Amino acid sequence: MDAQQIIKAESDYVLHTYNRPPVVFTQGKGLRLYDSEGREYLDFTAGIAVTALGHSDTEWVTAVAQQAAHLTHVSNLYHSAPQAELAQKLVENSFADKVYFCNSGAEANEAALKFARKYAKREIGNQRLEIRDSTKISDLQSPISQPPISKSKIIAFTGGFHGRTVGALSVTWKEKYRTPFQPLLPGVQFAEFNNLASAEAAIDDDACAVIVEPVQGEGGVHPATPEFLQGLRALCDAHDALLIFDEVQCGLGRTGHLWAYQAYGVEPDMMTLAKPLAGGLPIGATLLRQKVADVIQPGDHGSTFAAGPLVCAAANVVFNRVNRPEFLAQVTQNGAYLQHRLKTLESEKMTAVRGRGLLVAADLTVEAAPVIAKARENGLLVISAGENTLRLAPALTVSREEIDTAVAILETCLD
Ligand SMILES: Cc1ncc(COP(=O)(O)O)c(C=O)c1O
């Protein structure tokens, strides 16, 4: 099929949930992507913060090819070495005691919400369960001596994005994403991001979980303040609610720290990961403390595909490479350099540049979409984070020369 035929076939047969530009990518190497016409692009999207080591990294390709030749899938009914290895690395290098594997960011958040609900139920004991939740007639008929609490409330934040499945969507802020699919999960309450008073008003003894991105990605690349995350930790402790950090986008080196939370001196009870973890293959992970792990039993949750040998072999390469002080230091330095270079473009059209590490945004006074289209025509791929915000999330291996080239192309698009 040539490019036109591919575009037509996709339009005819693939459900239209994405608006795609008329480009067909056929190859990638490092920060470069090539289309069917042989045109080269500098990729500052990394497949939405996924291809952390760039495209077709040699070590990654070798590991994937070797693993595929040995064993790709056995399901989670059986043990396999790459999964055990990855789990050990994630646990030994984080706050967590256990990891649950799945296939995407949304799934990782679904798991976290389920685990929080089950943890809360155990904590409050049967008598105090809310009547609505009861499935036993005897419970419905028994007199209630005190107002029942459900301990099922989940607090999420303005600007937050956690995925498109029903649970994850329920805690996602944008109404445009939620409204067509209502009713969603009951018991979700939104508070204002970075506003501790607003969080305090929402988090009470009825709350089982608080879910927050330490650095909001889709919402416009907004870092939480240290006081906010520290305050959430204290509120969760006071009300026996679990604190969930969604590091699907900001985790695993993107901010220059292995985990974004490490910059805040605050540890969560659960943390969700996905995008970059396997460098381009689908994976998700929910990291949890032992007290939460203790309430989960075989059969409570699961996934056929999750963390098979192939995807974990890829993830082990990514983790080993990213989890090195010199690698993380370079992310910090190159992220600062990218912000510094972008700030030179600040003007009437580009008003503010911000970010953490190599997750960087630039606010525009014009719509982002035409700027993104022009950049693509000029050989640079960037994405948006809201109507008027450009988002740059290159592979963590990006070089200064590539940053210079990207900024020079962007400059021509803002004329
Ligand atoms: C912070 C965050 N959480 C969750 C998700 C959902 O991840 P996925 O698209 O893999 O389901 C995303 C995706 O952009 C995200 O940025």
The ligand as a Tripos MOL2 file, in Angstrom:
@<TRIPOS>MOLECULE
LIG
   16    16     1     0     0
SMALL
NO_CHARGES

@<TRIPOS>ATOM
      1 C1         -0.7450   11.0750   33.6220 C.3       1 LIG1
      2 C2         -1.4020   10.0620   32.7410 C.ar      1 LIG1
      3 N1         -2.0870    9.0610   33.2990 N.ar      1 LIG1
      4 C3         -2.6850    8.1240   32.5620 C.ar      1 LIG1
      5 C4         -2.6370    8.1550   31.1810 C.ar      1 LIG1
      6 C5         -3.3130    7.0990   30.3810 C.3       1 LIG1
      7 O1         -2.3490    6.2590   29.8290 O.3       1 LIG1
      8 P1         -2.7200    5.2830   28.6100 P.3       1 LIG1
      9 O2         -2.9660    6.1330   27.4230 O.co2     1 LIG1
     10 O3         -1.5030    4.4010   28.4780 O.co2     1 LIG1
     11 O4         -3.9220    4.5220   29.0330 O.co2     1 LIG1
     12 C6         -1.9370    9.1900   30.5580 C.ar      1 LIG1
     13 C7         -1.8820    9.2650   29.0920 C.2       1 LIG1
     14 O5         -1.5750   10.2580   28.5100 O.2       1 LIG1
     15 C8         -1.3010   10.1700   31.3550 C.ar      1 LIG1
     16 O6         -0.6300   11.1780   30.8130 O.3       1 LIG1
@<TRIPOS>BOND
     1     1     2 1
     2     2     3 ar
     3     2    15 ar
     4     3     4 ar
     5     4     5 ar
     6     5     6 1
     7     5    12 ar
     8     6     7 1
     9     7     8 1
    10     8     9 2
    11     8    10 1
    12     8    11 1
    13    12    13 1
    14    12    15 ar
    15    13    14 2
    16    15    16 1
@<TRIPOS>SUBSTRUCTURE
     1 LIG1         1 GROUP 0 **** ****
